[in-house]
Amino acid sequence: MKKTLMCVALSALLAVPLSASAYELGPTFPGKWGSSTYGTPATVTWSLMDGGVSCELEFSGCKTAALDSFMPTGYLEQIRLAFYAWSKVAGLTFKQVADDGAPFDAATSSGDIRIGAHQVDGPLNTLAFTYFPPINGRSAAGDLFLDTAERWTIGFDGPGHDVFQVVSHEIGHAIGLDHVTGVQALMNPIYTEAFRGPQADDIAGARFLYGPPAPIPEPATLLLFAAGLAGVAAQRRRVRTAAATPA
């Protein structure tokens, strides 16, 4: 079965050897949001690009597609859960804000992380790609694009790629983590349904950058996250035994 890349790495790898955990940081410095001091928390905003936003710097004549035009019903909740999955394990607070529609990498009042979509390279190849945190362009840092040519699903049931799993991986890049290989981690470049969300090495990397999460999470958000995962579990009637396509 053809493998799918979770995303395209847009910069060189920087290995960070650890005695107990394997993770890699992106190449930008400081490679994190907030304070440049590693292990300190950060508040990061995010927004959704509408259709028609210029992404000319990505491809000639490129315009974003509205997520509603190709994503399954309920995709927005999965994106929110993907952000929460990272805030649950590291010192990160994510806040959704309005997107002002500025062209990609232009000066903008939109989120630090902007989520857009356009056709990348056709189905079953690159699922998405993301820019590392500052310094990386003017406003491009953290921005992620999903491939409109892919089939997107909620949960691991049936053909397609789970919105939560792919977006969680891309958020990992947006907060400063690069690909890893040889370990069972969300930041592996190959899409997998063997597990869901950040794993031990992913968490270690996020905590190296941002420290541990606040000791008392918001009860309402915890219930939201638990309900979301329960809904996905109810849909999971079968799980692929191998990575299916690149993300």
C-alpha positions, 0 to 999 in steps of 0.5 A: 500500500502506498505510504502517505507523507504527513507533510513536507518539511520546509527546512533542514532538520536539527537533531536534539539528542536526548538520553531518554526521549527522541525528538527533533526541533525545527531549524529556526531560532528560537524555534518557539512562540513566546519567550526565547527561553526553552521550557517557558509557556506561550499563548498562541493565536490561530485562525482559519483562512477563508476561500480566495486568500492569495497564496501566490508565494506558494504556487503561481496563481494560488488561492485558498479554498474554504475548508467547508468546501471539502472537509467533512461535517464536524471538522472544526471541532476536530481542529479545536481538539487537535490544538487542545491535545497539545495544550493538554500536555505542554505549556501552551494556550491556544486562542482562536481569533478572526482571520483578516484575509490578508495574503499569505506571509503578508502583514496581518492581524490574523492568528499566529498560526493560520490554517488554509487549504489548496491543492498541493500535489494530488491525492495520496501524496503530501497531505499538508505542510507547515512553516516553523515558528519565528523567525520564518518569513513575515507572517508565514511562521506557523501557517499550515496548508491542507491538501484539498485533493485528499479525502478527509475523514473524522475517525479512523473508519473507512478510506481517507485521512483523519482530520484530527491526526493530520492537523495534530501533526501539523500543529507539532511543526507549527509549535517548533517540532520537526520530523522524527523516525525510528520511534512511535511518534505523531511527528513521524512523517508517515501518516498512521492510525496505530495511535491517536495524537501526541505520543511520549516523544512528541510530549517530551519535545513540546515540554522542552520548548514550553514546559509542562501544562498548567496544573489545573486544566479547564474542566469544560475543555477537558470534558470537550476533549473527552467527548471528542475522543469518545465520539471518534472511538465510537466510529472506529470499527476498523483500523488500518494496519499500515500507514496509507499515504504521505501527509 
